[in-house]
Amino acid sequence: MDLTRDAVPVDEIRRLVPHRHEFALLDGIVYYDPETSDAVGYHDLEKDAFWVRGHIPGDPIFPGALMIEAAAQLSSFCYGKRVGKKEDRFFGFGAIDKVKFRNIVRPGQRLYVLCKLLAFHRRYAKFAVQGIAEGSLCFEGEILGISMPSKKPPGPPPPHPRASHAGGDPGPASAGQA
């Protein structure tokens, strides 16, 4: 396996994994076996990612929930390759089990995510997942994904509620003050 070369084009990932912008946590796939649905993908942790400023200020670490999300996105890709893209469905969380966090991942590092298919049905799949950074195991667990109905809203998304305040969000400290 060559960890320096993507085995799957990024447009193929984006076709099967609906996450975009700051929640696109699968940057590439360096290994995919269509026979077994096993895969190795990665997420490059940017030094200016949305979570850096607030998750342990001054000593940021990648949140464990986002590590699991990166693994779920790789699992979603593997499921999509097996069943094909369905416009009216997406592969979402059903359960996470046996999760253990073993090491810290920091901005500037690459998190490799490994997933191995444990069970498959056309409506669900279960994967064993691991995350590795700098040669160390960072997390492990199991993800159960379920084929769920997709209801895509027509047109652009509505503006964020805070965007309607002139001058920005006053914040909770100013609530009720005259």
C-alpha positions as a LaTeX table, in Angstrom:
\begin{tabular}{lrrr}
\hline
Residue & $x$ (\AA) & $y$ (\AA) & $z$ (\AA) \\
\hline
Met1 & 0.00 & 0.00 & 0.00 \\
Asp2 & 1.39 & 3.39 & $-1.02$ \\
Leu3 & 0.42 & 6.01 & 1.60 \\
Thr4 & 1.69 & 8.82 & $-0.63$ \\
Arg5 & $-0.70$ & 8.19 & $-3.54$ \\
Asp6 & $-4.51$ & 8.42 & $-3.56$ \\
Ala7 & $-6.16$ & 5.26 & $-4.88$ \\
Val8 & $-9.58$ & 6.89 & $-5.32$ \\
Pro9 & $-10.19$ & 10.23 & $-7.05$ \\
Val10 & $-11.60$ & 12.90 & $-4.73$ \\
Asp11 & $-14.61$ & 13.43 & $-7.05$ \\
Glu12 & $-15.55$ & 9.76 & $-6.48$ \\
Ile13 & $-15.41$ & 10.34 & $-2.70$ \\
Arg14 & $-17.59$ & 13.45 & $-3.00$ \\
Arg15 & $-20.08$ & 11.55 & $-5.20$ \\
Leu16 & $-20.66$ & 8.96 & $-2.45$ \\
Val17 & $-20.07$ & 10.97 & 0.75 \\
Pro18 & $-22.44$ & 13.97 & 1.08 \\
His19 & $-20.42$ & 15.98 & 3.64 \\
Arg20 & $-19.03$ & 19.32 & 2.49 \\
His21 & $-17.07$ & 22.32 & 3.75 \\
Glu22 & $-15.78$ & 22.01 & 7.33 \\
Phe23 & $-17.52$ & 18.64 & 7.76 \\
Ala24 & $-15.79$ & 16.95 & 4.81 \\
Leu25 & $-13.39$ & 14.96 & 7.01 \\
Leu26 & $-12.28$ & 12.42 & 4.40 \\
Asp27 & $-9.59$ & 14.11 & 2.32 \\
Gly28 & $-8.42$ & 11.05 & 0.42 \\
Ile29 & $-8.37$ & 7.27 & 0.18 \\
Val30 & $-5.03$ & 5.49 & $-0.29$ \\
Tyr31 & $-6.42$ & 1.94 & $-0.33$ \\
Tyr32 & $-9.74$ & 0.41 & $-1.26$ \\
Asp33 & $-10.48$ & $-3.27$ & $-1.88$ \\
Pro34 & $-13.76$ & $-3.72$ & $-3.80$ \\
Glu35 & $-13.87$ & $-7.44$ & $-2.91$ \\
Thr36 & $-13.79$ & $-6.94$ & 0.87 \\
Ser37 & $-14.87$ & $-3.25$ & 1.14 \\
Asp38 & $-11.82$ & $-2.61$ & 3.36 \\
Ala39 & $-10.24$ & 0.83 & 3.03 \\
Val40 & $-7.65$ & 3.26 & 4.33 \\
Gly41 & $-8.40$ & 6.95 & 4.09 \\
Tyr42 & $-7.01$ & 10.10 & 5.67 \\
His43 & $-7.84$ & 13.53 & 7.00 \\
Asp44 & $-5.21$ & 16.28 & 7.08 \\
Leu45 & $-5.68$ & 18.39 & 10.19 \\
Glu46 & $-5.35$ & 22.03 & 9.20 \\
Lys47 & $-3.87$ & 24.50 & 11.66 \\
Asp48 & $-6.82$ & 26.86 & 11.07 \\
Ala49 & $-9.65$ & 24.27 & 11.20 \\
Phe50 & $-12.91$ & 25.40 & 12.83 \\
Trp51 & $-12.29$ & 23.41 & 16.04 \\
Val52 & $-8.70$ & 24.57 & 16.71 \\
Arg53 & $-9.59$ & 27.87 & 18.38 \\
Gly54 & $-11.98$ & 26.41 & 20.94 \\
His55 & $-11.00$ & 22.79 & 21.62 \\
Ile56 & $-8.34$ & 23.14 & 24.31 \\
Pro57 & $-7.19$ & 26.71 & 23.53 \\
Gly58 & $-3.42$ & 27.05 & 23.42 \\
Asp59 & $-2.97$ & 23.27 & 23.09 \\
Pro60 & $-5.56$ & 22.17 & 20.49 \\
Ile61 & $-6.34$ & 18.49 & 20.01 \\
Phe62 & $-8.61$ & 16.95 & 17.39 \\
Pro63 & $-11.96$ & 16.13 & 19.04 \\
Gly64 & $-12.67$ & 12.42 & 19.43 \\
Ala65 & $-16.17$ & 12.89 & 18.00 \\
Leu66 & $-14.62$ & 14.20 & 14.78 \\
Met67 & $-12.21$ & 11.26 & 14.63 \\
Ile68 & $-15.23$ & 8.96 & 14.70 \\
Glu69 & $-16.96$ & 11.14 & 12.09 \\
Ala70 & $-13.95$ & 10.76 & 9.75 \\
Ala71 & $-14.20$ & 6.98 & 10.18 \\
Ala72 & $-17.96$ & 7.12 & 9.53 \\
Gln73 & $-17.34$ & 9.00 & 6.29 \\
Leu74 & $-14.88$ & 6.34 & 5.12 \\
Ser75 & $-17.41$ & 3.65 & 6.10 \\
Ser76 & $-20.07$ & 5.55 & 4.14 \\
Phe77 & $-17.83$ & 5.54 & 1.07 \\
Cys78 & $-17.30$ & 1.76 & 1.36 \\
Tyr79 & $-21.04$ & 1.14 & 1.76 \\
Gly80 & $-21.78$ & 3.39 & $-1.23$ \\
Lys81 & $-19.30$ & 1.53 & $-3.41$ \\
Arg82 & $-21.04$ & $-1.73$ & $-2.53$ \\
Val83 & $-24.66$ & $-0.65$ & $-3.06$ \\
Gly84 & $-24.29$ & 2.26 & $-5.49$ \\
Lys85 & $-25.35$ & 5.90 & $-5.13$ \\
Lys86 & $-29.03$ & 6.40 & $-4.34$ \\
Glu87 & $-30.23$ & 10.00 & $-4.54$ \\
Asp88 & $-33.06$ & 9.43 & $-2.05$ \\
Arg89 & $-30.89$ & 7.75 & 0.63 \\
Phe90 & $-27.69$ & 8.30 & 2.59 \\
Phe91 & $-25.64$ & 6.14 & 4.95 \\
Gly92 & $-25.93$ & 7.53 & 8.49 \\
Phe93 & $-25.00$ & 6.57 & 12.05 \\
Gly94 & $-26.93$ & 3.74 & 13.63 \\
Ala95 & $-24.54$ & 3.06 & 16.49 \\
Ile96 & $-20.95$ & 3.33 & 17.63 \\
Asp97 & $-19.60$ & 0.60 & 19.90 \\
Lys98 & $-16.40$ & $-0.40$ & 21.66 \\
Val99 & $-14.80$ & 3.01 & 21.06 \\
Lys100 & $-11.56$ & 3.71 & 22.86 \\
Phe101 & $-9.34$ & 6.73 & 22.41 \\
Arg102 & $-5.66$ & 5.90 & 22.73 \\
Asn103 & $-3.68$ & 8.95 & 21.61 \\
Ile104 & $-3.97$ & 12.65 & 20.74 \\
Val105 & $-4.06$ & 14.03 & 17.20 \\
Arg106 & $-2.95$ & 17.63 & 16.66 \\
Pro107 & $-3.24$ & 20.27 & 13.95 \\
Gly108 & $-0.69$ & 19.73 & 11.19 \\
Gln109 & $-0.85$ & 15.93 & 11.45 \\
Arg110 & $-2.43$ & 13.42 & 9.09 \\
Leu111 & $-4.95$ & 11.03 & 10.62 \\
Tyr112 & $-5.15$ & 7.74 & 8.74 \\
Val113 & $-8.47$ & 5.95 & 9.14 \\
Leu114 & $-8.81$ & 2.23 & 8.54 \\
Cys115 & $-12.10$ & 0.44 & 8.11 \\
Lys116 & $-12.88$ & $-3.24$ & 7.75 \\
Leu117 & $-16.32$ & $-4.55$ & 6.85 \\
Leu118 & $-17.69$ & $-6.86$ & 9.55 \\
Ala119 & $-21.31$ & $-7.34$ & 8.41 \\
Phe120 & $-23.32$ & $-6.24$ & 5.40 \\
His121 & $-26.99$ & $-6.02$ & 4.45 \\
Arg122 & $-28.47$ & $-3.76$ & 1.79 \\
Arg123 & $-29.95$ & $-1.57$ & 4.58 \\
Tyr124 & $-27.01$ & $-1.51$ & 7.00 \\
Ala125 & $-23.34$ & $-2.34$ & 7.44 \\
Lys126 & $-20.99$ & $-2.70$ & 10.40 \\
Phe127 & $-17.33$ & $-1.71$ & 10.23 \\
Ala128 & $-14.35$ & $-2.07$ & 12.56 \\
Val129 & $-12.47$ & 1.25 & 12.47 \\
Gln130 & $-9.13$ & 2.58 & 13.67 \\
Gly131 & $-7.32$ & 5.89 & 13.49 \\
Ile132 & $-3.54$ & 6.22 & 13.31 \\
Ala133 & $-1.38$ & 9.37 & 13.42 \\
Glu134 & 2.39 & 9.64 & 13.58 \\
Gly135 & 2.54 & 5.81 & 13.72 \\
Ser136 & 0.42 & 5.55 & 16.89 \\
Leu137 & $-3.05$ & 4.11 & 17.34 \\
Cys138 & $-5.33$ & 7.03 & 18.27 \\
Phe139 & $-8.76$ & 5.39 & 18.39 \\
Glu140 & $-10.56$ & 2.17 & 17.64 \\
Gly141 & $-14.16$ & 1.02 & 17.63 \\
Glu142 & $-17.07$ & $-0.24$ & 15.58 \\
Ile143 & $-19.54$ & 1.75 & 13.52 \\
Leu144 & $-22.97$ & 0.57 & 12.46 \\
Gly145 & $-24.33$ & 2.57 & 9.56 \\
Ile146 & $-27.90$ & 2.52 & 8.32 \\
Ser147 & $-29.36$ & 3.48 & 4.95 \\
Met148 & $-31.61$ & 6.45 & 5.77 \\
Pro149 & $-34.03$ & 8.51 & 3.69 \\
Ser150 & $-32.55$ & 11.75 & 2.40 \\
Lys151 & $-34.64$ & 14.87 & 2.25 \\
Lys152 & $-32.60$ & 17.50 & 0.50 \\
Pro153 & $-34.07$ & 20.99 & 0.84 \\
Pro154 & $-34.79$ & 22.87 & $-2.41$ \\
Gly155 & $-32.51$ & 25.80 & $-3.16$ \\
Pro156 & $-29.86$ & 27.36 & $-0.92$ \\
Pro157 & $-29.93$ & 26.73 & 2.83 \\
Pro158 & $-31.57$ & 29.39 & 5.01 \\
Pro159 & $-29.23$ & 31.94 & 6.61 \\
His160 & $-27.83$ & 31.15 & 10.03 \\
Pro161 & $-29.99$ & 32.75 & 12.78 \\
Arg162 & $-27.07$ & 34.86 & 14.01 \\
Ala163 & $-26.62$ & 36.37 & 10.56 \\
Ser164 & $-29.84$ & 38.42 & 11.00 \\
His165 & $-28.46$ & 40.49 & 13.92 \\
Ala166 & $-27.07$ & 43.82 & 12.78 \\
Gly167 & $-23.54$ & 44.12 & 14.07 \\
Gly168 & $-23.21$ & 40.41 & 14.79 \\
Asp169 & $-24.29$ & 38.17 & 17.63 \\
Pro170 & $-24.61$ & 40.09 & 20.91 \\
Gly171 & $-23.74$ & 36.91 & 22.80 \\
Pro172 & $-25.25$ & 35.53 & 25.98 \\
Ala173 & $-23.47$ & 38.05 & 28.26 \\
Ser174 & $-25.53$ & 40.94 & 26.92 \\
Ala175 & $-28.89$ & 39.17 & 27.09 \\
Gly176 & $-31.34$ & 41.10 & 29.28 \\
Gln177 & $-29.05$ & 44.10 & 29.69 \\
Ala178 & $-30.31$ & 47.60 & 28.85 \\
\hline
\end{tabular}
